[in-house]
Amino acid sequence: MSLSRPDAKSAQLVNTRTQRALAVGLMAGKPWRCIAAIAWLSACDSGAPVGADKFPTPVASVQAVAPKESTATATAAAALAKAKAATQEQALKVLNPKGTASYSGPTGTVSGVVTMSGDAPPTLDKVLAKIPKGRCEGARSMYGRLFREGEGRTLGDVLVAVTKFKGYIPVKSDTVHLRPADCAYQSRTIGMTFGQVLSVQSAGKDSYIPQLIGVSSPALLVALPRGKAIELLLPRPGSFGLIDNTHSYIYADVVVLRYATFDVTGLDGRFDIGELPPGELTVSAYLPVTGQSVQQTVTVKAGANSEISFSLAFEESKWREHQDTEGRRFRQR
């Protein structure tokens, strides 16, 4: 089945078989293996069980292939809306199983910076070889090395999270926005709270066909240039890989958490996490591409900011013992 006639202002539904034929050799002749997803941080003291490994039955992203082209968009939208409602209902049971009222007391803030020490990030030659010469410079700077550093070795793409607080803190938005441009996602780590939707909208001249490794879907959606955003659902807390089927070098780690108190660093290495209940809390920093994590205990005071810093140490020799030469934690089968 071929692609439906494009609507210049909307994302189109693509049959999986046709999409694969358009994927510019992404999977041609290569045996892919899928590394099992590894959940990261434990739940906070909002009532969610610490270290729980049992979740409600997952609800996968649903995009129904309509029998008639004229009704495809409406049918897909209805199916997605139904799946979103079911996923968000499941998420509420996981995030707030006791039905606790949202925390409304005094709050404080934790902020700081993450840096890297040790060896410089290795160049990923296999990735660079896939990026077209003369264009896609954003992809070269995003994916050309194992991890991204800023001035003074500040570290980008680090997920920083605060846990061990009392009370339930809901998410501020139901959606996490991803705006790929210049052949790259804007981050190599995407943090989400279970129940949020990942919205992908092309911000450049390219089309994108994002796919979550570890999440089954009967069909894939295309984010067209100047088109509307497409939406992806995450069926459970845990870790996933996000690839793009039109750019074989694009990759991001998606970490779905059971709480909303986190931030992801940019190249300046900074994070800022606010609206935290006062008390002795745990702050953790995690770099998915190397699997490194560190944590500190901090005392948060009402109306005050607690400034802390993290430093990770990278040893290239140890990384090469267990390396993935393209810097990916997840792969397709």
C-alpha positions as protocol buffer text, in pm:
chain_id: "A"
residue {
  index: 1
  type: MET
  ca { x: 0 y: 0 z: 0 }
}
residue {
  index: 2
  type: SER
  ca { x: 146 y: 333 z: -102 }
}
residue {
  index: 3
  type: LEU
  ca { x: 139 y: 660 z: 87 }
}
residue {
  index: 4
  type: SER
  ca { x: -186 y: 851 z: 85 }
}
residue {
  index: 5
  type: ARG
  ca { x: -186 y: 1176 z: -112 }
}
residue {
  index: 6
  type: PRO
  ca { x: -15 y: 1427 z: 121 }
}
residue {
  index: 7
  type: ASP
  ca { x: -212 y: 1701 z: 287 }
}
residue {
  index: 8
  type: ALA
  ca { x: 27 y: 1996 z: 293 }
}
residue {
  index: 9
  type: LYS
  ca { x: -73 y: 2077 z: 649 }
}
residue {
  index: 10
  type: SER
  ca { x: -109 y: 1742 z: 813 }
}
residue {
  index: 11
  type: ALA
  ca { x: 94 y: 1430 z: 889 }
}
residue {
  index: 12
  type: GLN
  ca { x: 7 y: 1126 z: 682 }
}
residue {
  index: 13
  type: LEU
  ca { x: -49 y: 766 z: 783 }
}
residue {
  index: 14
  type: VAL
  ca { x: 201 y: 526 z: 629 }
}
residue {
  index: 15
  type: ASN
  ca { x: 169 y: 152 z: 585 }
}
residue {
  index: 16
  type: THR
  ca { x: 465 y: -14 z: 757 }
}
residue {
  index: 17
  type: ARG
  ca { x: 576 y: -212 z: 451 }
}
residue {
  index: 18
  type: THR
  ca { x: 576 y: 96 z: 227 }
}
residue {
  index: 19
  type: GLN
  ca { x: 757 y: 300 z: 492 }
}
residue {
  index: 20
  type: ARG
  ca { x: 1034 y: 42 z: 513 }
}
residue {
  index: 21
  type: ALA
  ca { x: 1086 y: 63 z: 139 }
}
residue {
  index: 22
  type: LEU
  ca { x: 1134 y: 439 z: 176 }
}
residue {
  index: 23
  type: ALA
  ca { x: 1370 y: 413 z: 473 }
}
residue {
  index: 24
  type: VAL
  ca { x: 1685 y: 459 z: 262 }
}
residue {
  index: 25
  type: GLY
  ca { x: 1836 y: 127 z: 351 }
}
residue {
  index: 26
  type: LEU
  ca { x: 1802 y: 172 z: 727 }
}
residue {
  index: 27
  type: MET
  ca { x: 1767 y: -199 z: 789 }
}
residue {
  index: 28
  type: ALA
  ca { x: 1898 y: -339 z: 461 }
}
residue {
  index: 29
  type: GLY
  ca { x: 2120 y: -637 z: 511 }
}
residue {
  index: 30
  type: LYS
  ca { x: 2186 y: -575 z: 879 }
}
residue {
  index: 31
  type: PRO
  ca { x: 2078 y: -809 z: 1160 }
}
residue {
  index: 32
  type: TRP
  ca { x: 1952 y: -581 z: 1433 }
}
residue {
  index: 33
  type: ARG
  ca { x: 1927 y: -686 z: 1790 }
}
residue {
  index: 34
  type: CYS
  ca { x: 1716 y: -523 z: 2057 }
}
residue {
  index: 35
  type: ILE
  ca { x: 1877 y: -455 z: 2393 }
}
residue {
  index: 36
  type: ALA
  ca { x: 1629 y: -490 z: 2678 }
}
residue {
  index: 37
  type: ALA
  ca { x: 1496 y: -166 z: 2820 }
}
residue {
  index: 38
  type: ILE
  ca { x: 1640 y: -73 z: 3158 }
}
residue {
  index: 39
  type: ALA
  ca { x: 1424 y: 129 z: 3398 }
}
residue {
  index: 40
  type: TRP
  ca { x: 1623 y: 393 z: 3580 }
}
residue {
  index: 41
  type: LEU
  ca { x: 1503 y: 583 z: 3883 }
}
residue {
  index: 42
  type: SER
  ca { x: 1276 y: 446 z: 4155 }
}
residue {
  index: 43
  type: ALA
  ca { x: 945 y: 607 z: 4243 }
}
residue {
  index: 44
  type: CYS
  ca { x: 920 y: 891 z: 4493 }
}
residue {
  index: 45
  type: ASP
  ca { x: 720 y: 875 z: 4816 }
}
residue {
  index: 46
  type: SER
  ca { x: 393 y: 979 z: 4653 }
}
residue {
  index: 47
  type: GLY
  ca { x: 246 y: 635 z: 4705 }
}
residue {
  index: 48
  type: ALA
  ca { x: 398 y: 464 z: 4401 }
}
residue {
  index: 49
  type: PRO
  ca { x: 580 y: 145 z: 4504 }
}
residue {
  index: 50
  type: VAL
  ca { x: 958 y: 186 z: 4505 }
}
residue {
  index: 51
  type: GLY
  ca { x: 1119 y: -56 z: 4259 }
}
residue {
  index: 52
  type: ALA
  ca { x: 780 y: -175 z: 4136 }
}
residue {
  index: 53
  type: ASP
  ca { x: 807 y: -381 z: 3820 }
}
residue {
  index: 54
  type: LYS
  ca { x: 441 y: -450 z: 3765 }
}
residue {
  index: 55
  type: PHE
  ca { x: 240 y: -211 z: 3555 }
}
residue {
  index: 56
  type: PRO
  ca { x: -111 y: -218 z: 3406 }
}
residue {
  index: 57
  type: THR
  ca { x: -143 y: -381 z: 3066 }
}
residue {
  index: 58
  type: PRO
  ca { x: 42 y: -154 z: 2819 }
}
residue {
  index: 59
  type: VAL
  ca { x: -155 y: 41 z: 2561 }
}
residue {
  index: 60
  type: ALA
  ca { x: 45 y: 74 z: 2240 }
}
residue {
  index: 61
  type: SER
  ca { x: 26 y: 371 z: 2006 }
}
residue {
  index: 62
  type: VAL
  ca { x: -264 y: 315 z: 1769 }
}
residue {
  index: 63
  type: GLN
  ca { x: -292 y: 447 z: 1416 }
}
residue {
  index: 64
  type: ALA
  ca { x: -565 y: 264 z: 1227 }
}
residue {
  index: 65
  type: VAL
  ca { x: -533 y: 229 z: 850 }
}
residue {
  index: 66
  type: ALA
  ca { x: -868 y: 352 z: 725 }
}
residue {
  index: 67
  type: PRO
  ca { x: -1031 y: 174 z: 429 }
}
residue {
  index: 68
  type: LYS
  ca { x: -1091 y: 499 z: 245 }
}
residue {
  index: 69
  type: GLU
  ca { x: -833 y: 771 z: 192 }
}
residue {
  index: 70
  type: SER
  ca { x: -1092 y: 1046 z: 256 }
}
residue {
  index: 71
  type: THR
  ca { x: -1150 y: 920 z: 612 }
}
residue {
  index: 72
  type: ALA
  ca { x: -795 y: 819 z: 703 }
}
residue {
  index: 73
  type: THR
  ca { x: -714 y: 1131 z: 904 }
}
residue {
  index: 74
  type: ALA
  ca { x: -1036 y: 1123 z: 1104 }
}
residue {
  index: 75
  type: THR
  ca { x: -1008 y: 752 z: 1174 }
}
residue {
  index: 76
  type: ALA
  ca { x: -646 y: 780 z: 1288 }
}
residue {
  index: 77
  type: ALA
  ca { x: -729 y: 1078 z: 1509 }
}
residue {
  index: 78
  type: ALA
  ca { x: -1016 y: 892 z: 1676 }
}
residue {
  index: 79
  type: ALA
  ca { x: -801 y: 585 z: 1739 }
}
residue {
  index: 80
  type: LEU
  ca { x: -520 y: 796 z: 1881 }
}
residue {
  index: 81
  type: ALA
  ca { x: -757 y: 987 z: 2108 }
}
residue {
  index: 82
  type: LYS
  ca { x: -893 y: 660 z: 2246 }
}
residue {
  index: 83
  type: ALA
  ca { x: -543 y: 524 z: 2305 }
}
residue {
  index: 84
  type: LYS
  ca { x: -433 y: 848 z: 2474 }
}
residue {
  index: 85
  type: ALA
  ca { x: -726 y: 838 z: 2713 }
}
residue {
  index: 86
  type: ALA
  ca { x: -655 y: 476 z: 2805 }
}
residue {
  index: 87
  type: THR
  ca { x: -283 y: 542 z: 2856 }
}
residue {
  index: 88
  type: GLN
  ca { x: -345 y: 847 z: 3073 }
}
residue {
  index: 89
  type: GLU
  ca { x: -591 y: 651 z: 3285 }
}
residue {
  index: 90
  type: GLN
  ca { x: -327 y: 383 z: 3338 }
}
residue {
  index: 91
  type: ALA
  ca { x: -65 y: 648 z: 3412 }
}
residue {
  index: 92
  type: LEU
  ca { x: -269 y: 804 z: 3691 }
}
residue {
  index: 93
  type: LYS
  ca { x: -290 y: 465 z: 3863 }
}
residue {
  index: 94
  type: VAL
  ca { x: 88 y: 429 z: 3845 }
}
residue {
  index: 95
  type: LEU
  ca { x: 182 y: 787 z: 3933 }
}
residue {
  index: 96
  type: ASN
  ca { x: -73 y: 838 z: 4209 }
}
residue {
  index: 97
  type: PRO
  ca { x: -212 y: 499 z: 4317 }
}
residue {
  index: 98
  type: LYS
  ca { x: -354 y: 631 z: 4645 }
}
residue {
  index: 99
  type: GLY
  ca { x: -538 y: 919 z: 4479 }
}
residue {
  index: 100
  type: THR
  ca { x: -347 y: 1174 z: 4686 }
}
residue {
  index: 101
  type: ALA
  ca { x: -435 y: 1540 z: 4634 }
}
residue {
  index: 102
  type: SER
  ca { x: -176 y: 1743 z: 4443 }
}
residue {
  index: 103
  type: TYR
  ca { x: 83 y: 1903 z: 4670 }
}
residue {
  index: 104
  type: SER
  ca { x: -2 y: 2271 z: 4733 }
}
residue {
  index: 105
  type: GLY
  ca { x: 230 y: 2369 z: 5019 }
}
residue {
  index: 106
  type: PRO
  ca { x: 551 y: 2575 z: 5021 }
}
residue {
  index: 107
  type: THR
  ca { x: 817 y: 2483 z: 4766 }
}
residue {
  index: 108
  type: GLY
  ca { x: 1185 y: 2524 z: 4687 }
}
residue {
  index: 109
  type: THR
  ca { x: 1413 y: 2476 z: 4387 }
}
residue {
  index: 110
  type: VAL
  ca { x: 1718 y: 2269 z: 4299 }
}
residue {
  index: 111
  type: SER
  ca { x: 1949 y: 2390 z: 4022 }
}
residue {
  index: 112
  type: GLY
  ca { x: 2306 y: 2342 z: 3912 }
}
residue {
  index: 113
  type: VAL
  ca { x: 2539 y: 2219 z: 3642 }
}
residue {
  index: 114
  type: VAL
  ca { x: 2675 y: 1884 z: 3522 }
}
residue {
  index: 115
  type: THR
  ca { x: 3031 y: 1852 z: 3389 }
}
residue {
  index: 116
  type: MET
  ca { x: 3246 y: 1574 z: 3248 }
}
residue {
  index: 117
  type: SER
  ca { x: 3604 y: 1485 z: 3342 }
}
residue {
  index: 118
  type: GLY
  ca { x: 3847 y: 1227 z: 3211 }
}
residue {
  index: 119
  type: ASP
  ca { x: 3882 y: 1136 z: 2844 }
}
residue {
  index: 120
  type: ALA
  ca { x: 3729 y: 1339 z: 2562 }
}
residue {
  index: 121
  type: PRO
  ca { x: 3426 y: 1191 z: 2384 }
}
residue {
  index: 122
  type: PRO
  ca { x: 3531 y: 951 z: 2105 }
}
residue {
  index: 123
  type: THR
  ca { x: 3437 y: 1035 z: 1749 }
}
residue {
  index: 124
  type: LEU
  ca { x: 3167 y: 805 z: 1609 }
}
residue {
  index: 125
  type: ASP
  ca { x: 3304 y: 743 z: 1260 }
}
residue {
  index: 126
  type: LYS
  ca { x: 3028 y: 503 z: 1158 }
}
residue {
  index: 127
  type: VAL
  ca { x: 2767 y: 765 z: 1237 }
}
residue {
  index: 128
  type: LEU
  ca { x: 2950 y: 1047 z: 1059 }
}
residue {
  index: 129
  type: ALA
  ca { x: 2986 y: 829 z: 748 }
}
residue {
  index: 130
  type: LYS
  ca { x: 2606 y: 813 z: 719 }
}
residue {
  index: 131
  type: ILE
  ca { x: 2550 y: 1190 z: 732 }
}
residue {
  index: 132
  type: PRO
  ca { x: 2533 y: 1352 z: 386 }
}
residue {
  index: 133
  type: LYS
  ca { x: 2823 y: 1582 z: 306 }
}
residue {
  index: 134
  type: GLY
  ca { x: 2739 y: 1945 z: 242 }
}
residue {
  index: 135
  type: ARG
  ca { x: 2423 y: 1942 z: 454 }
}
residue {
  index: 136
  type: CYS
  ca { x: 2291 y: 1824 z: 788 }
}
residue {
  index: 137
  type: GLU
  ca { x: 2559 y: 2004 z: 990 }
}
residue {
  index: 138
  type: GLY
  ca { x: 2325 y: 1994 z: 1288 }
}
residue {
  index: 139
  type: ALA
  ca { x: 2339 y: 1616 z: 1275 }
}
residue {
  index: 140
  type: ARG
  ca { x: 2719 y: 1619 z: 1275 }
}
residue {
  index: 141
  type: SER
  ca { x: 2740 y: 1827 z: 1590 }
}
residue {
  index: 142
  type: MET
  ca { x: 2459 y: 1631 z: 1757 }
}
residue {
  index: 143
  type: TYR
  ca { x: 2566 y: 1274 z: 1677 }
}
residue {
  index: 144
  type: GLY
  ca { x: 2932 y: 1293 z: 1572 }
}
residue {
  index: 145
  type: ARG
  ca { x: 3075 y: 1215 z: 1917 }
}
residue {
  index: 146
  type: LEU
  ca { x: 2975 y: 974 z: 2191 }
}
residue {
  index: 147
  type: PHE
  ca { x: 2845 y: 1256 z: 2411 }
}
residue {
  index: 148
  type: ARG
  ca { x: 2810 y: 1633 z: 2379 }
}
residue {
  index: 149
  type: GLU
  ca { x: 3018 y: 1885 z: 2572 }
}
residue {
  index: 150
  type: GLY
  ca { x: 2999 y: 2262 z: 2598 }
}
residue {
  index: 151
  type: GLU
  ca { x: 3254 y: 2521 z: 2705 }
}
residue {
  index: 152
  type: GLY
  ca { x: 3437 y: 2416 z: 3019 }
}
residue {
  index: 153
  type: ARG
  ca { x: 3333 y: 2052 z: 2961 }
}
residue {
  index: 154
  type: THR
  ca { x: 2975 y: 2112 z: 3063 }
}
residue {
  index: 155
  type: LEU
  ca { x: 2771 y: 1805 z: 2974 }
}
residue {
  index: 156
  type: GLY
  ca { x: 2458 y: 1796 z: 2760 }
}
residue {
  index: 157
  type: ASP
  ca { x: 2176 y: 1541 z: 2742 }
}
residue {
  index: 158
  type: VAL
  ca { x: 2192 y: 1450 z: 3112 }
}
residue {
  index: 159
  type: LEU
  ca { x: 1865 y: 1357 z: 3281 }
}
residue {
  index: 160
  type: VAL
  ca { x: 1857 y: 1511 z: 3631 }
}
residue {
  index: 161
  type: ALA
  ca { x: 1574 y: 1404 z: 3861 }
}
residue {
  index: 162
  type: VAL
  ca { x: 1460 y: 1473 z: 4218 }
}
residue {
  index: 163
  type: THR
  ca { x: 1299 y: 1195 z: 4423 }
}
residue {
  index: 164
  type: LYS
  ca { x: 1219 y: 1093 z: 4782 }
}
residue {
  index: 165
  type: PHE
  ca { x: 980 y: 1382 z: 4842 }
}
residue {
  index: 166
  type: LYS
  ca { x: 642 y: 1356 z: 5013 }
}
residue {
  index: 167
  type: GLY
  ca { x: 326 y: 1421 z: 4814 }
}
residue {
  index: 168
  type: TYR
  ca { x: 202 y: 1400 z: 4457 }
}
residue {
  index: 169
  type: ILE
  ca { x: 324 y: 1654 z: 4200 }
}
residue {
  index: 170
  type: PRO
  ca { x: 136 y: 1636 z: 3867 }
}
residue {
  index: 171
  type: VAL
  ca { x: 285 y: 1720 z: 3528 }
}
residue {
  index: 172
  type: LYS
  ca { x: 241 y: 2074 z: 3398 }
}
residue {
  index: 173
  type: SER
  ca { x: 165 y: 1961 z: 3043 }
}
residue {
  index: 174
  type: ASP
  ca { x: 28 y: 1647 z: 2880 }
}
residue {
  index: 175
  type: THR
  ca { x: 270 y: 1686 z: 2588 }
}
residue {
  index: 176
  type: VAL
  ca { x: 646 y: 1680 z: 2532 }
}
residue {
  index: 177
  type: HIS
  ca { x: 739 y: 1863 z: 2212 }
}
residue {
  index: 178
  type: LEU
  ca { x: 1013 y: 1745 z: 1978 }
}
residue {
  index: 179
  type: ARG
  ca { x: 1105 y: 1974 z: 1685 }
}
residue {
  index: 180
  type: PRO
  ca { x: 1364 y: 1805 z: 1462 }
}
residue {
  index: 181
  type: ALA
  ca { x: 1556 y: 2030 z: 1223 }
}
residue {
  index: 182
  type: ASP
  ca { x: 1875 y: 2009 z: 1019 }
}
residue {
  index: 183
  type: CYS
  ca { x: 1852 y: 1627 z: 1025 }
}
residue {
  index: 184
  type: ALA
  ca { x: 1861 y: 1603 z: 1405 }
}
residue {
  index: 185
  type: TYR
  ca { x: 1645 y: 1594 z: 1716 }
}
residue {
  index: 186
  type: GLN
  ca { x: 1719 y: 1883 z: 1951 }
}
residue {
  index: 187
  type: SER
  ca { x: 1843 y: 1653 z: 2227 }
}
residue {
  index: 188
  type: ARG
  ca { x: 1988 y: 1304 z: 2259 }
}
residue {
  index: 189
  type: THR
  ca { x: 1795 y: 1245 z: 2581 }
}
residue {
  index: 190
  type: ILE
  ca { x: 1420 y: 1297 z: 2613 }
}
residue {
  index: 191
  type: GLY
  ca { x: 1267 y: 1288 z: 2960 }
}
residue {
  index: 192
  type: MET
  ca { x: 896 y: 1221 z: 2998 }
}
residue {
  index: 193
  type: THR
  ca { x: 643 y: 1142 z: 3269 }
}
residue {
  index: 194
  type: PHE
  ca { x: 430 y: 833 z: 3209 }
}
residue {
  index: 195
  type: GLY
  ca { x: 105 y: 947 z: 3047 }
}
residue {
  index: 196
  type: GLN
  ca { x: 259 y: 1231 z: 2848 }
}
residue {
  index: 197
  type: VAL
  ca { x: 242 y: 1228 z: 2467 }
}
residue {
  index: 198
  type: LEU
  ca { x: 552 y: 1280 z: 2251 }
}
residue {
  index: 199
  type: SER
  ca { x: 464 y: 1533 z: 1981 }
}
residue {
  index: 200
  type: VAL
  ca { x: 697 y: 1543 z: 1678 }
}
residue {
  index: 201
  type: GLN
  ca { x: 681 y: 1830 z: 1428 }
}
residue {
  index: 202
  type: SER
  ca { x: 933 y: 1903 z: 1155 }
}
residue {
  index: 203
  type: ALA
  ca { x: 1093 y: 2243 z: 1210 }
}
residue {
  index: 204
  type: GLY
  ca { x: 1297 y: 2233 z: 890 }
}
residue {
  index: 205
  type: LYS
  ca { x: 1288 y: 2125 z: 527 }
}
residue {
  index: 206
  type: ASP
  ca { x: 1300 y: 1750 z: 589 }
}
residue {
  index: 207
  type: SER
  ca { x: 1030 y: 1494 z: 659 }
}
residue {
  index: 208
  type: TYR
  ca { x: 1070 y: 1263 z: 959 }
}
residue {
  index: 209
  type: ILE
  ca { x: 932 y: 916 z: 1033 }
}
residue {
  index: 210
  type: PRO
  ca { x: 1003 y: 865 z: 1404 }
}
residue {
  index: 211
  type: GLN
  ca { x: 979 y: 518 z: 1556 }
}
residue {
  index: 212
  type: LEU
  ca { x: 1006 y: 404 z: 1917 }
}
residue {
  index: 213
  type: ILE
  ca { x: 1214 y: 90 z: 1964 }
}
residue {
  index: 214
  type: GLY
  ca { x: 1037 y: -134 z: 2211 }
}
residue {
  index: 215
  type: VAL
  ca { x: 688 y: -5 z: 2127 }
}
residue {
  index: 216
  type: SER
  ca { x: 482 y: -199 z: 1873 }
}
residue {
  index: 217
  type: SER
  ca { x: 279 y: -2 z: 1622 }
}
residue {
  index: 218
  type: PRO
  ca { x: 90 y: -131 z: 1316 }
}
residue {
  index: 219
  type: ALA
  ca { x: 181 y: 177 z: 1115 }
}
residue {
  index: 220
  type: LEU
  ca { x: 415 y: 477 z: 1126 }
}
residue {
  index: 221
  type: LEU
  ca { x: 341 y: 845 z: 1080 }
}
residue {
  index: 222
  type: VAL
  ca { x: 525 y: 1105 z: 873 }
}
residue {
  index: 223
  type: ALA
  ca { x: 601 y: 1452 z: 1010 }
}
residue {
  index: 224
  type: LEU
  ca { x: 601 y: 1666 z: 696 }
}
residue {
  index: 225
  type: PRO
  ca { x: 783 y: 2000 z: 655 }
}
residue {
  index: 226
  type: ARG
  ca { x: 547 y: 2280 z: 765 }
}
residue {
  index: 227
  type: GLY
  ca { x: 297 y: 2010 z: 856 }
}
residue {
  index: 228
  type: LYS
  ca { x: 109 y: 1939 z: 1174 }
}
residue {
  index: 229
  type: ALA
  ca { x: 268 y: 1750 z: 1460 }
}
residue {
  index: 230
  type: ILE
  ca { x: 230 y: 1374 z: 1490 }
}
residue {
  index: 231
  type: GLU
  ca { x: 192 y: 1207 z: 1829 }
}
residue {
  index: 232
  type: LEU
  ca { x: 356 y: 899 z: 1981 }
}
residue {
  index: 233
  type: LEU
  ca { x: 241 y: 720 z: 2295 }
}
residue {
  index: 234
  type: LEU
  ca { x: 471 y: 558 z: 2550 }
}
residue {
  index: 235
  type: PRO
  ca { x: 298 y: 248 z: 2693 }
}
residue {
  index: 236
  type: ARG
  ca { x: 480 y: 221 z: 3028 }
}
residue {
  index: 237
  type: PRO
  ca { x: 759 y: 369 z: 3242 }
}
residue {
  index: 238
  type: GLY
  ca { x: 1107 y: 265 z: 3135 }
}
residue {
  index: 239
  type: SER
  ca { x: 1370 y: 334 z: 2870 }
}
residue {
  index: 240
  type: PHE
  ca { x: 1319 y: 338 z: 2492 }
}
residue {
  index: 241
  type: GLY
  ca { x: 1513 y: 429 z: 2179 }
}
residue {
  index: 242
  type: LEU
  ca { x: 1377 y: 684 z: 1931 }
}
residue {
  index: 243
  type: ILE
  ca { x: 1505 y: 649 z: 1575 }
}
residue {
  index: 244
  type: ASP
  ca { x: 1403 y: 810 z: 1248 }
}
residue {
  index: 245
  type: ASN
  ca { x: 1338 y: 597 z: 942 }
}
residue {
  index: 246
  type: THR
  ca { x: 1445 y: 863 z: 691 }
}
residue {
  index: 247
  type: HIS
  ca { x: 1773 y: 950 z: 867 }
}
residue {
  index: 248
  type: SER
  ca { x: 1955 y: 636 z: 981 }
}
residue {
  index: 249
  type: TYR
  ca { x: 2193 y: 826 z: 1211 }
}
residue {
  index: 250
  type: ILE
  ca { x: 1925 y: 1001 z: 1420 }
}
residue {
  index: 251
  type: TYR
  ca { x: 1881 y: 856 z: 1768 }
}
residue {
  index: 252
  type: ALA
  ca { x: 1762 y: 966 z: 2113 }
}
residue {
  index: 253
  type: ASP
  ca { x: 1714 y: 786 z: 2443 }
}
residue {
  index: 254
  type: VAL
  ca { x: 1363 y: 832 z: 2580 }
}
residue {
  index: 255
  type: VAL
  ca { x: 1331 y: 783 z: 2957 }
}
residue {
  index: 256
  type: VAL
  ca { x: 974 y: 762 z: 3089 }
}
residue {
  index: 257
  type: LEU
  ca { x: 951 y: 826 z: 3463 }
}
residue {
  index: 258
  type: ARG
  ca { x: 689 y: 785 z: 3734 }
}
residue {
  index: 259
  type: TYR
  ca { x: 716 y: 1149 z: 3844 }
}
residue {
  index: 260
  type: ALA
  ca { x: 746 y: 1498 z: 3695 }
}
residue {
  index: 261
  type: THR
  ca { x: 1040 y: 1640 z: 3891 }
}
residue {
  index: 262
  type: PHE
  ca { x: 1323 y: 1629 z: 3638 }
}
residue {
  index: 263
  type: ASP
  ca { x: 1511 y: 1828 z: 3375 }
}
residue {
  index: 264
  type: VAL
  ca { x: 1744 y: 1752 z: 3082 }
}
residue {
  index: 265
  type: THR
  ca { x: 2062 y: 1955 z: 3039 }
}
residue {
  index: 266
  type: GLY
  ca { x: 2160 y: 2144 z: 2727 }
}
residue {
  index: 267
  type: LEU
  ca { x: 2518 y: 2209 z: 2618 }
}
residue {
  index: 268
  type: ASP
  ca { x: 2558 y: 2449 z: 2911 }
}
residue {
  index: 269
  type: GLY
  ca { x: 2508 y: 2152 z: 3144 }
}
residue {
  index: 270
  type: ARG
  ca { x: 2251 y: 2339 z: 3354 }
}
residue {
  index: 271
  type: PHE
  ca { x: 1935 y: 2205 z: 3515 }
}
residue {
  index: 272
  type: ASP
  ca { x: 1658 y: 2376 z: 3710 }
}
residue {
  index: 273
  type: ILE
  ca { x: 1389 y: 2179 z: 3894 }
}
residue {
  index: 274
  type: GLY
  ca { x: 1130 y: 2378 z: 4087 }
}
residue {
  index: 275
  type: GLU
  ca { x: 811 y: 2344 z: 4289 }
}
residue {
  index: 276
  type: LEU
  ca { x: 967 y: 2086 z: 4522 }
}
residue {
  index: 277
  type: PRO
  ca { x: 831 y: 2016 z: 4871 }
}
residue {
  index: 278
  type: PRO
  ca { x: 1084 y: 2111 z: 5143 }
}
residue {
  index: 279
  type: GLY
  ca { x: 1286 y: 1831 z: 5299 }
}
residue {
  index: 280
  type: GLU
  ca { x: 1582 y: 1603 z: 5245 }
}
residue {
  index: 281
  type: LEU
  ca { x: 1557 y: 1492 z: 4882 }
}
residue {
  index: 282
  type: THR
  ca { x: 1766 y: 1282 z: 4645 }
}
residue {
  index: 283
  type: VAL
  ca { x: 1898 y: 1438 z: 4323 }
}
residue {
  index: 284
  type: SER
  ca { x: 2027 y: 1200 z: 4053 }
}
residue {
  index: 285
  type: ALA
  ca { x: 2208 y: 1269 z: 3726 }
}
residue {
  index: 286
  type: TYR
  ca { x: 2205 y: 1010 z: 3447 }
}
residue {
  index: 287
  type: LEU
  ca { x: 2376 y: 1007 z: 3105 }
}
residue {
  index: 288
  type: PRO
  ca { x: 2204 y: 731 z: 2904 }
}
residue {
  index: 289
  type: VAL
  ca { x: 2461 y: 700 z: 2627 }
}
residue {
  index: 290
  type: THR
  ca { x: 2734 y: 591 z: 2871 }
}
residue {
  index: 291
  type: GLY
  ca { x: 2505 y: 448 z: 3138 }
}
residue {
  index: 292
  type: GLN
  ca { x: 2671 y: 661 z: 3407 }
}
residue {
  index: 293
  type: SER
  ca { x: 2477 y: 799 z: 3702 }
}
residue {
  index: 294
  type: VAL
  ca { x: 2557 y: 984 z: 4024 }
}
residue {
  index: 295
  type: GLN
  ca { x: 2340 y: 1118 z: 4304 }
}
residue {
  index: 296
  type: GLN
  ca { x: 2342 y: 1351 z: 4600 }
}
residue {
  index: 297
  type: THR
  ca { x: 2120 y: 1423 z: 4898 }
}
residue {
  index: 298
  type: VAL
  ca { x: 2012 y: 1786 z: 4926 }
}
residue {
  index: 299
  type: THR
  ca { x: 1802 y: 1974 z: 5179 }
}
residue {
  index: 300
  type: VAL
  ca { x: 1538 y: 2181 z: 5002 }
}
residue {
  index: 301
  type: LYS
  ca { x: 1407 y: 2484 z: 5191 }
}
residue {
  index: 302
  type: ALA
  ca { x: 1082 y: 2669 z: 5126 }
}
residue {
  index: 303
  type: GLY
  ca { x: 1128 y: 2974 z: 4905 }
}
residue {
  index: 304
  type: ALA
  ca { x: 1498 y: 2902 z: 4849 }
}
residue {
  index: 305
  type: ASN
  ca { x: 1718 y: 2758 z: 4575 }
}
residue {
  index: 306
  type: SER
  ca { x: 1965 y: 2480 z: 4648 }
}
residue {
  index: 307
  type: GLU
  ca { x: 2260 y: 2498 z: 4407 }
}
residue {
  index: 308
  type: ILE
  ca { x: 2452 y: 2174 z: 4350 }
}
residue {
  index: 309
  type: SER
  ca { x: 2690 y: 2035 z: 4088 }
}
residue {
  index: 310
  type: PHE
  ca { x: 2763 y: 1694 z: 3942 }
}
residue {
  index: 311
  type: SER
  ca { x: 3071 y: 1559 z: 3766 }
}
residue {
  index: 312
  type: LEU
  ca { x: 3092 y: 1237 z: 3567 }
}
residue {
  index: 313
  type: ALA
  ca { x: 3425 y: 1076 z: 3477 }
}
residue {
  index: 314
  type: PHE
  ca { x: 3467 y: 907 z: 3138 }
}
residue {
  index: 315
  type: GLU
  ca { x: 3731 y: 642 z: 3063 }
}
residue {
  index: 316
  type: GLU
  ca { x: 3746 y: 554 z: 2695 }
}
residue {
  index: 317
  type: SER
  ca { x: 3928 y: 225 z: 2758 }
}
residue {
  index: 318
  type: LYS
  ca { x: 3645 y: 96 z: 2975 }
}
residue {
  index: 319
  type: TRP
  ca { x: 3384 y: 215 z: 2728 }
}
residue {
  index: 320
  type: ARG
  ca { x: 3555 y: 31 z: 2442 }
}
residue {
  index: 321
  type: GLU
  ca { x: 3522 y: -297 z: 2632 }
}
residue {
  index: 322
  type: HIS
  ca { x: 3145 y: -277 z: 2595 }
}
residue {
  index: 323
  type: GLN
  ca { x: 3107 y: -18 z: 2325 }
}
residue {
  index: 324
  type: ASP
  ca { x: 2838 y: 35 z: 2070 }
}
residue {
  index: 325
  type: THR
  ca { x: 3022 y: 211 z: 1788 }
}
residue {
  index: 326
  type: GLU
  ca { x: 2718 y: 424 z: 1710 }
}
residue {
  index: 327
  type: GLY
  ca { x: 2639 y: 525 z: 2068 }
}
residue {
  index: 328
  type: ARG
  ca { x: 2304 y: 347 z: 2086 }
}
residue {
  index: 329
  type: ARG
  ca { x: 2154 y: 159 z: 2378 }
}
residue {
  index: 330
  type: PHE
  ca { x: 1864 y: 16 z: 2178 }
}
residue {
  index: 331
  type: ARG
  ca { x: 1848 y: -142 z: 1834 }
}
residue {
  index: 332
  type: GLN
  ca { x: 1582 y: -294 z: 1615 }
}
residue {
  index: 333
  type: ARG
  ca { x: 1568 y: -669 z: 1582 }
}
